[in-house]
Amino acid sequence: MRPQMEIIVPSGKKRERLDVFLTHHVENATRTKVQAAIKAGCVIVNGQAERASYAVAPNDVIHITLPESPAPDVTAEAIPLSIVYEDGHLLVVNKPAGMVTHPAYGNYTGTLVNALLHHCGSLSAVNDRSRPGIVHRLDKDTSGLLVVAKTDAAHAHLGRQFARRTIRREYQAIVWGAFPVEKGVIEANLGRSKSDRKKMAVVEGGKVAVTEYTVVERFAWLSLIRLKLQTGRTHQIRVHLAHVGHPVFGDPTYNGRRILFGPGTPRQKAEVQRMLDILTRQALHARTIGFKHPATGEEMSFECPLPEDMTAVLALLRGA
């Protein structure tokens, strides 16, 4: 059975062509593909097929039958890797911001998996062929540590540790504003946004998501914080922090590139803009990871420093 998607048009939405609306609200969609899907009867509005020119109205319910695309062949590519640890069972790598973890629609080359296949020759085959070795992932513009499985046995063992939430991970982020307390827990269920399928959101009935935070350093309008995940949902940290009014600095998707706190004078705004020019992505870094080695049972722990763009922004903040 092919997967289905439901979109409910927001109550305040102005009328817009069906094909235009879906192009903006379906991940990786193009208008040509959307029009083809509508013509093929794969898009149903309020229980009936409509033309591409149909003007969507508030509270319309749109059901889409998604095409099944074959997993792409993954080719090895000579891309530099920052390897923190490696043995015959696994690797720990420091993924740079801007690199996609594994091939997917729109990103078939230049990914971490392409680089790993060139370095290793082979990886675990537990996943489909587009994601060999990938036990967990980081967003494209989040930097930091990932553990990768070379063998199926290592993959299965590490996967169980993630399922049991015994993997130890800590992130650091620069965020907008000052927290009222030094430590806290954000608990809010997450799911796909009904108004924009490319985004996640806090939704009633979504998957349970829990994020712990600790304030490390306070600045005039920003804070450096440490984060631990009790769950591992898509965009969890970014959505949770935006939900409590402290978006990750520089995050273009979840309101982190607007000046939200403090700067009032032209000079102050120019200083913040300079930081945003340095940091062209969300200021989020997976700094540590710890787990039991799948073959030896040894407790393993790794740490990598903040990348240059985040350290440059912190230097400016401390200088100010």
GIBEL-V199801 format. One record per run of one state. SS is the DSSP state (A for helix, B for strand, O for the rest). FROM is the first residue (numbers start at 1). TO is the last residue. If there is no record, write none. Layout:
ss:SS from:FROM to:TO
ss:SS from:FROM to:TO
This chain:
ss:O from:1 to:3
ss:B from:4 to:8
ss:O from:9 to:15
ss:B from:16 to:17
ss:A from:18 to:25
ss:O from:26 to:30
ss:A from:31 to:39
ss:O from:40 to:42
ss:B from:43 to:45
ss:O from:46 to:47
ss:B from:48 to:49
ss:O from:50 to:54
ss:B from:55 to:56
ss:O from:57 to:60
ss:B from:61 to:65
ss:O from:66 to:82
ss:B from:83 to:86
ss:O from:87 to:89
ss:B from:90 to:95
ss:O from:96 to:103
ss:B from:104 to:104
ss:O from:105 to:106
ss:B from:107 to:107
ss:O from:108 to:111
ss:A from:112 to:120
ss:O from:121 to:133
ss:B from:134 to:134
ss:O from:135 to:142
ss:B from:143 to:149
ss:O from:150 to:151
ss:A from:152 to:163
ss:O from:164 to:167
ss:B from:168 to:176
ss:O from:177 to:182
ss:B from:183 to:187
ss:O from:188 to:189
ss:B from:190 to:192
ss:O from:193 to:199
ss:B from:200 to:202
ss:O from:203 to:206
ss:B from:207 to:207
ss:O from:208 to:209
ss:B from:210 to:218
ss:O from:219 to:221
ss:B from:222 to:229
ss:O from:230 to:235
ss:A from:236 to:243
ss:O from:244 to:247
ss:B from:248 to:248
ss:O from:249 to:265
ss:A from:266 to:278
ss:O from:279 to:283
ss:B from:284 to:292
ss:O from:293 to:298
ss:B from:299 to:303
ss:O from:304 to:307
ss:A from:308 to:319
ss:O from:320 to:320
